[in-house]
Amino acid sequence: MTTRRAIYVVVLAVMVAALLSLSSMEAQMGGDPWTTQQTVQAADLAKELSSGKAAPTVLFVGYQRLYGAGHIKGAEFHGSGGSAEGLAEIKKWAEPQSRKTNLVIYCGCCPMERCPNVGPPFLALREMGFTKMRVLILPTSFAVDWADKGLPYER
């Protein structure tokens, strides 16, 4: 009976570990693919860009129409991250870049939790080996969280 009990305990422990692992995976899948350390707030990025030091490369990954309406000064557009074609363009642009490029990606088309454009390029660029990449946190939109706060942008 002792051996049987030990087997039950081991099986139960394995089942609990599996359930905890699944629960952890679900939390990761439901959340953002970036960590807090891989984000930057609008005011902090604006300070970085105006500091005179080596500014990060800023990559707009939203819709081209929004880029034309207004974007962070110096931001580049190489495709919309929410489409297969746009993601391919972003990867093509990224291929010759140093994987140590100080890179900030952003969209700002809509509230961050609904944005279809930031996640796919973040994952693709991370998979390509970019190690100094951050996501600009614009909780509501570019207009509200950047332009309306008087932060520098251009058309």
C-alpha positions in Angstrom: 0.0 0.0 0.0 2.9 2.4 0.6 4.1 2.0 -3.0 0.7 2.6 -4.3 0.3 5.7 -2.2 3.7 7.1 -3.4 2.6 6.6 -7.0 -0.6 8.5 -6.3 1.3 11.3 -4.8 3.7 11.5 -7.7 0.9 11.4 -10.3 -1.0 14.1 -8.3 2.2 16.3 -8.2 2.7 15.9 -11.9 -0.9 16.8 -12.6 -0.7 19.9 -10.4 2.5 21.0 -12.1 0.9 20.5 -15.5 -2.2 22.6 -14.5 0.1 25.4 -13.1 2.1 25.4 -16.3 -1.1 25.6 -18.5 -2.4 28.4 -16.3 0.9 30.3 -16.8 0.8 29.8 -20.5 -2.8 31.1 -20.7 -1.8 34.2 -18.8 1.1 34.9 -21.2 -1.0 34.3 -24.3 -3.7 36.6 -23.1 -1.3 39.4 -22.2 1.2 41.5 -24.1 4.3 39.7 -25.5 6.6 42.4 -24.0 7.6 43.0 -20.5 7.4 46.3 -18.6 11.1 46.7 -19.1 10.5 46.5 -22.9 8.2 49.5 -22.8 8.7 53.3 -22.8 6.2 56.0 -21.8 5.5 58.9 -24.1 7.1 61.6 -21.9 10.2 59.5 -21.4 10.6 58.9 -25.2 10.2 62.6 -25.9 13.0 63.4 -23.5 15.2 60.7 -25.1 14.6 62.1 -28.5 15.4 65.7 -27.5 18.4 64.9 -25.2 21.0 65.3 -27.9 22.3 61.8 -27.1 22.0 58.9 -29.6 18.3 58.8 -30.2 16.5 55.5 -30.7 15.3 54.4 -34.1 11.5 55.0 -34.0 9.4 52.7 -36.1 5.7 53.4 -36.8 3.9 50.1 -37.4 0.4 51.5 -37.8 -1.6 52.4 -40.9 0.1 54.5 -43.6 -2.8 57.0 -43.5 -2.2 57.7 -39.8 1.5 58.1 -40.5 0.7 60.7 -43.1 -1.7 62.5 -40.7 1.0 62.8 -38.0 3.9 60.8 -36.5 6.7 61.2 -34.0 9.5 63.4 -35.5 11.9 61.2 -37.3 9.8 58.0 -37.1 10.1 55.7 -40.0 7.2 53.8 -41.7 8.0 50.4 -43.4 4.6 48.8 -43.4 1.6 48.2 -41.1 2.3 45.5 -38.6 -1.3 44.2 -38.7 -1.1 42.8 -42.2 1.0 40.0 -43.7 2.3 42.4 -46.4 3.2 45.1 -44.0 4.9 42.6 -41.6 6.9 41.3 -44.6 8.0 44.9 -45.4 9.0 45.6 -41.8 11.0 42.4 -41.7 12.7 43.3 -45.0 13.6 46.7 -43.6 14.9 45.0 -40.4 17.0 42.4 -42.0 20.2 44.6 -42.6 19.8 46.4 -39.3 22.0 45.7 -36.3 20.3 43.5 -33.8 21.5 45.8 -31.1 19.7 48.8 -32.6 18.0 50.9 -30.0 14.5 50.5 -31.5 11.1 51.8 -30.3 8.0 50.6 -32.1 4.5 52.2 -31.9 1.2 52.5 -33.5 -1.4 54.6 -31.6 -4.3 53.9 -33.9 -6.6 52.9 -31.1 -6.6 51.9 -27.4 -3.5 49.8 -26.8 -5.4 46.7 -25.7 -7.1 46.5 -29.1 -4.3 47.5 -31.4 -3.7 44.9 -34.1 -0.4 46.4 -35.3 2.1 46.4 -32.5 2.2 42.7 -31.4 3.1 41.0 -34.7 6.1 43.2 -35.5 7.3 43.0 -31.8 7.2 39.2 -32.0 8.8 39.1 -35.5 11.6 41.5 -34.6 12.3 39.7 -31.3 12.4 36.4 -33.2 14.9 38.0 -35.6 17.2 38.7 -32.6 16.6 42.4 -31.8 17.6 42.8 -28.2 17.1 46.6 -27.5 13.5 46.9 -28.6 10.8 48.7 -26.7 7.1 49.4 -27.3 5.8 53.0 -26.8 2.9 52.9 -24.5 0.0 55.0 -25.9 -3.0 53.7 -23.9 -5.7 55.6 -25.8 -4.2 56.8 -29.1 -1.4 58.8 -30.6 -3.6 61.9 -30.8 -4.5 61.7 -27.1 -1.3 60.4 -25.5 1.2 62.2 -27.7 0.0 65.1 -29.9 -2.6 66.5 -27.4 0.1 66.6 -24.7 2.2 68.9 -26.9 4.9 66.3 -27.6 6.8 66.9 -30.9 5.4 65.3 -34.1 5.4 66.0 -37.8 3.2 65.3 -40.9 
